[in-house]
Amino acid sequence: MKAESSYWVAMVHRASGIALVLFLPLHFWALARALEGETRLDAFLAWTQQPLVKASEWVIVVALAAHLACGLRVLGIELLPWSGRQKTLAAGAAGATVAVGLAFALAL
């Protein structure tokens, strides 16, 4: 059972990392709108108020929380003595991800 949960935590870590890699160029492109003038930035910011964009913001925040939580788990595996608590760490990573996602969703 322990190996199975570790597998899924590793898959979440990889998938969230891919989501962040795909998001970063879009984020830098959005920031570049500010360099093109106030009108372009205002138009972009108005576009971001669409429900699909808001949902995408939630997805990327959850991906960031998942990647952080799973990354901390990996650091724990690498730096701390090996123990039988790996399932607990995986559950903690999942719980932290859900908590951050809910907090962000409620703040929208």
N, CA and C atoms as an extended XYZ file, in Angstrom:
324
Properties=species:S:1:pos:R:3:atomname:S:1:resname:S:1:resid:I:1 pbc="F F F"
N         0.828       -1.195        0.000 N   MET     1
C         0.000        0.000        0.000 CA  MET     1
C         0.870        1.255        0.000 C   MET     1
N         1.965        1.222        0.729 N   LYS     2
C         2.837        2.396        0.828 CA  LYS     2
C         3.403        2.765       -0.531 C   LYS     2
N         3.834        1.777       -1.290 N   ALA     3
C         4.411        2.060       -2.604 CA  ALA     3
C         3.361        2.650       -3.533 C   ALA     3
N         2.117        2.185       -3.436 N   GLU     4
C         1.060        2.699       -4.307 CA  GLU     4
C         0.778        4.172       -4.019 C   GLU     4
N         0.686        4.552       -2.756 N   SER     5
C         0.426        5.962       -2.426 CA  SER     5
C         1.611        6.831       -2.826 C   SER     5
N         2.821        6.329       -2.656 N   SER     6
C         3.998        7.089       -3.077 CA  SER     6
C         4.008        7.292       -4.582 C   SER     6
N         3.543        6.299       -5.321 N   TYR     7
C         3.463        6.426       -6.775 CA  TYR     7
C         2.536        7.576       -7.161 C   TYR     7
N         1.353        7.635       -6.525 N   TRP     8
C         0.396        8.679       -6.873 CA  TRP     8
C         0.883       10.056       -6.441 C   TRP     8
N         1.557       10.145       -5.326 N   VAL     9
C         2.122       11.425       -4.904 CA  VAL     9
C         3.182       11.877       -5.914 C   VAL     9
N         3.995       10.945       -6.390 N   ALA    10
C         5.011       11.280       -7.389 CA  ALA    10
C         4.360       11.740       -8.692 C   ALA    10
N         3.261       11.113       -9.076 N   MET    11
C         2.561       11.514      -10.305 CA  MET    11
C         1.946       12.911      -10.168 C   MET    11
N         1.385       13.197       -8.992 N   VAL    12
C         0.839       14.540       -8.741 CA  VAL    12
C         1.961       15.572       -8.798 C   VAL    12
N         3.107       15.233       -8.240 N   HIS    13
C         4.250       16.149       -8.250 CA  HIS    13
C         4.687       16.451       -9.682 C   HIS    13
N         4.760       15.417      -10.501 N   ARG    14
C         5.169       15.610      -11.892 CA  ARG    14
C         4.121       16.383      -12.684 C   ARG    14
N         2.857       16.029      -12.521 N   ALA    15
C         1.784       16.709      -13.256 CA  ALA    15
C         1.685       18.181      -12.860 C   ALA    15
N         1.822       18.468      -11.574 N   SER    16
C         1.773       19.864      -11.146 CA  SER    16
C         2.987       20.631      -11.655 C   SER    16
N         4.130       19.977      -11.730 N   GLY    17
C         5.318       20.620      -12.293 CA  GLY    17
C         5.128       20.953      -13.758 C   GLY    17
N         4.515       20.050      -14.506 N   ILE    18
C         4.243       20.307      -15.927 CA  ILE    18
C         3.263       21.473      -16.067 C   ILE    18
N         2.235       21.506      -15.223 N   ALA    19
C         1.270       22.611      -15.272 CA  ALA    19
C         1.960       23.946      -15.014 C   ALA    19
N         2.886       23.963      -14.060 N   LEU    20
C         3.612       25.204      -13.765 CA  LEU    20
C         4.535       25.600      -14.906 C   LEU    20
N         5.161       24.625      -15.536 N   VAL    21
C         6.032       24.913      -16.685 CA  VAL    21
C         5.221       25.523      -17.828 C   VAL    21
N         4.017       25.027      -18.038 N   LEU    22
C         3.160       25.571      -19.089 CA  LEU    22
C         2.633       26.960      -18.723 C   LEU    22
N         2.432       27.188      -17.444 N   PHE    23
C         1.892       28.468      -16.991 CA  PHE    23
C         2.924       29.602      -17.056 C   PHE    23
N         4.167       29.329      -16.740 N   LEU    24
C         5.159       30.403      -16.632 CA  LEU    24
C         5.314       31.259      -17.886 C   LEU    24
N         5.421       30.683      -19.078 N   PRO    25
C         5.511       31.558      -20.259 CA  PRO    25
C         4.277       32.436      -20.433 C   PRO    25
N         3.101       31.906      -20.123 N   LEU    26
C         1.878       32.723      -20.198 CA  LEU    26
C         1.910       33.851      -19.169 C   LEU    26
N         2.443       33.555      -18.011 N   HIS    27
C         2.555       34.574      -16.966 CA  HIS    27
C         3.496       35.695      -17.404 C   HIS    27
N         4.634       35.342      -17.967 N   PHE    28
C         5.575       36.364      -18.435 CA  PHE    28
C         4.982       37.164      -19.592 C   PHE    28
N         4.223       36.498      -20.457 N   TRP    29
C         3.552       37.202      -21.548 CA  TRP    29
C         2.552       38.216      -20.983 C   TRP    29
N         1.814       37.801      -19.955 N   ALA    30
C         0.848       38.708      -19.336 CA  ALA    30
C         1.549       39.902      -18.699 C   ALA    30
N         2.667       39.656      -18.056 N   LEU    31
C         3.421       40.762      -17.451 CA  LEU    31
C         3.947       41.724      -18.516 C   LEU    31
N         4.249       41.197      -19.682 N   ALA    32
C         4.744       42.051      -20.772 CA  ALA    32
C         3.672       43.027      -21.240 C   ALA    32
N         2.397       42.719      -21.011 N   ARG    33
C         1.321       43.643      -21.398 CA  ARG    33
C         1.491       44.980      -20.686 C   ARG    33
N         2.026       44.952      -19.474 N   ALA    34
C         2.239       46.194      -18.721 CA  ALA    34
C         3.272       47.082      -19.403 C   ALA    34
N         4.221       46.486      -20.108 N   LEU    35
C         5.254       47.260      -20.795 CA  LEU    35
C         4.740       47.892      -22.082 C   LEU    35
N         3.608       47.406      -22.568 N   GLU    36
C         3.050       47.910      -23.822 CA  GLU    36
C         2.079       49.063      -23.618 C   GLU    36
N         1.873       49.446      -22.390 N   GLY    37
C         1.015       50.583      -22.122 CA  GLY    37
C        -0.195       50.227      -21.289 C   GLY    37
N        -0.768       51.268      -20.736 N   GLU    38
C        -1.893       51.109      -19.824 CA  GLU    38
C        -3.124       50.514      -20.518 C   GLU    38
N        -3.374       50.894      -21.753 N   THR    39
C        -4.544       50.399      -22.473 CA  THR    39
C        -4.467       48.899      -22.683 C   THR    39
N        -3.314       48.403      -23.115 N   ARG    40
C        -3.147       46.955      -23.332 CA  ARG    40
C        -3.277       46.178      -22.026 C   ARG    40
N        -2.698       46.722      -20.966 N   LEU    41
C        -2.783       46.052      -19.671 CA  LEU    41
C        -4.225       46.028      -19.175 C   LEU    41
N        -4.939       47.158      -19.299 N   ASP    42
C        -6.330       47.200      -18.856 CA  ASP    42
C        -7.198       46.221      -19.641 C   ASP    42
N        -6.946       46.097      -20.939 N   ALA    43
C        -7.706       45.148      -21.757 CA  ALA    43
C        -7.422       43.720      -21.302 C   ALA    43
N        -6.171       43.434      -21.015 N   PHE    44
C        -5.821       42.093      -20.549 CA  PHE    44
C        -6.457       41.810      -19.196 C   PHE    44
N        -6.403       42.771      -18.291 N   LEU    45
C        -6.983       42.574      -16.963 CA  LEU    45
C        -8.496       42.396      -17.037 C   LEU    45
N        -9.145       43.084      -17.964 N   ALA    46
C       -10.585       42.885      -18.156 CA  ALA    46
C       -10.860       41.469      -18.648 C   ALA    46
N       -10.005       40.963      -19.530 N   TRP    47
C       -10.166       39.597      -20.042 CA  TRP    47
C       -10.038       38.566      -18.927 C   TRP    47
N        -9.198       38.844      -17.934 N   THR    48
C        -8.969       37.882      -16.851 CA  THR    48
C       -10.168       37.726      -15.922 C   THR    48
N       -11.195       38.547      -16.075 N   GLN    49
C       -12.377       38.442      -15.222 CA  GLN    49
C       -13.359       37.367      -15.696 C   GLN    49
N       -13.070       36.715      -16.805 N   GLN    50
C       -13.938       35.663      -17.322 CA  GLN    50
C       -13.915       34.444      -16.385 C   GLN    50
N       -15.044       33.742      -16.289 N   PRO    51
C       -15.113       32.580      -15.382 CA  PRO    51
C       -14.080       31.491      -15.697 C   PRO    51
N       -13.806       31.229      -16.961 N   LEU    52
C       -12.825       30.197      -17.306 CA  LEU    52
C       -11.425       30.595      -16.842 C   LEU    52
N       -11.110       31.871      -16.939 N   VAL    53
C        -9.800       32.348      -16.476 CA  VAL    53
C        -9.729       32.243      -14.959 C   VAL    53
N       -10.816       32.595      -14.294 N   LYS    54
C       -10.847       32.475      -12.822 CA  LYS    54
C       -10.663       31.015      -12.400 C   LYS    54
N       -11.315       30.100      -13.108 N   ALA    55
C       -11.158       28.671      -12.804 CA  ALA    55
C        -9.724       28.231      -13.048 C   ALA    55
N        -9.116       28.739      -14.113 N   SER    56
C        -7.722       28.410      -14.411 CA  SER    56
C        -6.789       28.924      -13.325 C   SER    56
N        -7.089       30.090      -12.779 N   GLU    57
C        -6.287       30.619      -11.665 CA  GLU    57
C        -6.333       29.647      -10.481 C   GLU    57
N        -7.525       29.137      -10.195 N   TRP    58
C        -7.667       28.194       -9.097 CA  TRP    58
C        -6.843       26.943       -9.367 C   TRP    58
N        -6.908       26.430      -10.603 N   VAL    59
C        -6.159       25.222      -10.964 CA  VAL    59
C        -4.660       25.448      -10.773 C   VAL    59
N        -4.158       26.595      -11.196 N   ILE    60
C        -2.713       26.833      -11.095 CA  ILE    60
C        -2.296       27.021       -9.629 C   ILE    60
N        -3.157       27.611       -8.807 N   VAL    61
C        -2.830       27.746       -7.379 CA  VAL    61
C        -2.798       26.371       -6.720 C   VAL    61
N        -3.746       25.510       -7.058 N   VAL    62
C        -3.750       24.148       -6.516 CA  VAL    62
C        -2.511       23.395       -7.001 C   VAL    62
N        -2.150       23.567       -8.289 N   ALA    63
C        -0.949       22.909       -8.820 CA  ALA    63
C         0.298       23.390       -8.079 C   ALA    63
N         0.361       24.684       -7.802 N   LEU    64
C         1.507       25.217       -7.069 CA  LEU    64
C         1.558       24.647       -5.650 C   LEU    64
N         0.414       24.585       -4.987 N   ALA    65
C         0.366       24.018       -3.624 CA  ALA    65
C         0.753       22.543       -3.640 C   ALA    65
N         0.249       21.810       -4.637 N   ALA    66
C         0.582       20.385       -4.736 CA  ALA    66
C         2.070       20.190       -4.987 C   ALA    66
N         2.625       20.994       -5.877 N   HIS    67
C         4.046       20.863       -6.199 CA  HIS    67
C         4.906       21.195       -4.970 C   HIS    67
N         4.518       22.232       -4.238 N   LEU    68
C         5.248       22.595       -3.023 CA  LEU    68
C         5.155       21.485       -1.979 C   LEU    68
N         3.939       21.007       -1.735 N   ALA    69
C         3.754       19.979       -0.701 CA  ALA    69
C         4.487       18.687       -1.069 C   ALA    69
N         4.368       18.282       -2.319 N   CYS    70
C         5.059       17.054       -2.749 CA  CYS    70
C         6.573       17.246       -2.757 C   CYS    70
N         7.017       18.437       -3.103 N   GLY    71
C         8.452       18.723       -3.079 CA  GLY    71
C         9.014       18.673       -1.669 C   GLY    71
N         8.241       19.179       -0.709 N   LEU    72
C         8.677       19.087        0.690 CA  LEU    72
C         8.745       17.625        1.136 C   LEU    72
N         7.809       16.819        0.642 N   ARG    73
C         7.843       15.389        0.950 CA  ARG    73
C         9.108       14.750        0.390 C   ARG    73
N         9.455       15.107       -0.843 N   VAL    74
C        10.673       14.564       -1.454 CA  VAL    74
C        11.899       14.984       -0.645 C   VAL    74
N        11.939       16.240       -0.223 N   LEU    75
C        13.059       16.692        0.612 CA  LEU    75
C        13.119       15.896        1.913 C   LEU    75
N        11.952       15.630        2.488 N   GLY    76
C        11.921       14.827        3.711 CA  GLY    76
C        12.458       13.433        3.483 C   GLY    76
N        12.096       12.835        2.363 N   ILE    77
C        12.590       11.490        2.044 CA  ILE    77
C        14.101       11.513        1.871 C   ILE    77
N        14.591       12.546        1.193 N   GLU    78
C        16.025       12.627        0.913 CA  GLU    78
C        16.858       12.982        2.140 C   GLU    78
N        16.350       13.864        2.971 N   LEU    79
C        17.183       14.419        4.046 CA  LEU    79
C        16.920       13.826        5.419 C   LEU    79
N        15.737       13.257        5.628 N   LEU    80
C        15.422       12.701        6.941 CA  LEU    80
C        15.641       11.197        6.936 C   LEU    80
N        15.846       10.625        8.112 N   PRO    81
C        16.003        9.171        8.159 CA  PRO    81
C        14.741        8.476        7.647 C   PRO    81
N        14.923        7.372        6.950 N   TRP    82
C        13.798        6.620        6.387 CA  TRP    82
C        12.934        6.081        7.516 C   TRP    82
N        11.614        6.239        7.370 N   SER    83
C        10.694        5.741        8.387 CA  SER    83
C         9.423        5.249        7.716 C   SER    83
N         8.541        4.695        8.488 N   GLY    84
C         7.275        4.203        7.974 CA  GLY    84
C         6.220        5.285        7.850 C   GLY    84
N         6.585        6.528        7.980 N   ARG    85
C         5.621        7.629        7.952 CA  ARG    85
C         5.377        8.180        6.552 C   ARG    85
N         5.833        7.508        5.520 N   GLN    86
C         5.686        8.048        4.165 CA  GLN    86
C         4.222        8.244        3.781 C   GLN    86
N         3.356        7.343        4.201 N   LYS    87
C         1.928        7.491        3.901 CA  LYS    87
C         1.362        8.726        4.596 C   LYS    87
N         1.812        8.978        5.808 N   THR    88
C         1.374       10.165        6.534 CA  THR    88
C         1.850       11.432        5.833 C   THR    88
N         3.083       11.424        5.355 N   LEU    89
C         3.590       12.588        4.623 CA  LEU    89
C         2.814       12.806        3.331 C   LEU    89
N         2.460       11.740        2.641 N   ALA    90
C         1.666       11.854        1.416 CA  ALA    90
C         0.290       12.428        1.725 C   ALA    90
N        -0.330       11.957        2.798 N   ALA    91
C        -1.638       12.480        3.190 CA  ALA    91
C        -1.533       13.946        3.597 C   ALA    91
N        -0.454       14.301        4.260 N   GLY    92
C        -0.233       15.697        4.631 CA  GLY    92
C        -0.070       16.590        3.413 C   GLY    92
N         0.656       16.094        2.411 N   ALA    93
C         0.822       16.852        1.171 CA  ALA    93
C        -0.520       17.046        0.477 C   ALA    93
N        -1.329       16.005        0.433 N   ALA    94
C        -2.657       16.111       -0.186 CA  ALA    94
C        -3.543       17.068        0.608 C   ALA    94
N        -3.490       16.980        1.917 N   GLY    95
C        -4.293       17.872        2.758 CA  GLY    95
C        -3.893       19.331        2.599 C   GLY    95
N        -2.598       19.588        2.529 N   ALA    96
C        -2.121       20.964        2.326 CA  ALA    96
C        -2.580       21.492        0.975 C   ALA    96
N        -2.557       20.638       -0.035 N   THR    97
C        -2.995       21.040       -1.366 CA  THR    97
C        -4.476       21.412       -1.355 C   THR    97
N        -5.288       20.579       -0.736 N   VAL    98
C        -6.729       20.842       -0.672 CA  VAL    98
C        -6.994       22.119        0.126 C   VAL    98
N        -6.282       22.310        1.223 N   ALA    99
C        -6.490       23.497        2.053 CA  ALA    99
C        -6.166       24.778        1.292 C   ALA    99
N        -5.062       24.790        0.576 N   VAL   100
C        -4.694       25.975       -0.196 CA  VAL   100
C        -5.694       26.222       -1.309 C   VAL   100
N        -6.106       25.144       -1.987 N   GLY   101
C        -7.092       25.278       -3.057 CA  GLY   101
C        -8.413       25.833       -2.548 C   GLY   101
N        -8.886       25.344       -1.402 N   LEU   102
C       -10.134       25.845       -0.837 CA  LEU   102
C        -9.998       27.295       -0.377 C   LEU   102
N        -8.876       27.631        0.224 N   ALA   103
C        -8.670       29.005        0.668 CA  ALA   103
C        -8.678       29.963       -0.514 C   ALA   103
N        -8.026       29.576       -1.606 N   PHE   104
C        -8.008       30.432       -2.783 CA  PHE   104
C        -9.394       30.517       -3.413 C   PHE   104
N       -10.101       29.399       -3.486 N   ALA   105
C       -11.442       29.400       -4.082 CA  ALA   105
C       -12.392       30.274       -3.272 C   ALA   105
N       -12.294       30.234       -1.961 N   LEU   106
C       -13.164       31.050       -1.116 CA  LEU   106
C       -12.814       32.522       -1.203 C   LEU   106
N       -11.557       32.837       -1.513 N   ALA   107
C       -11.139       34.225       -1.643 CA  ALA   107
C       -11.589       34.834       -2.968 C   ALA   107
N       -11.911       34.008       -3.960 N   LEU   108
C       -12.381       34.532       -5.251 CA  LEU   108
C       -13.740       35.125       -5.029 C   LEU   108
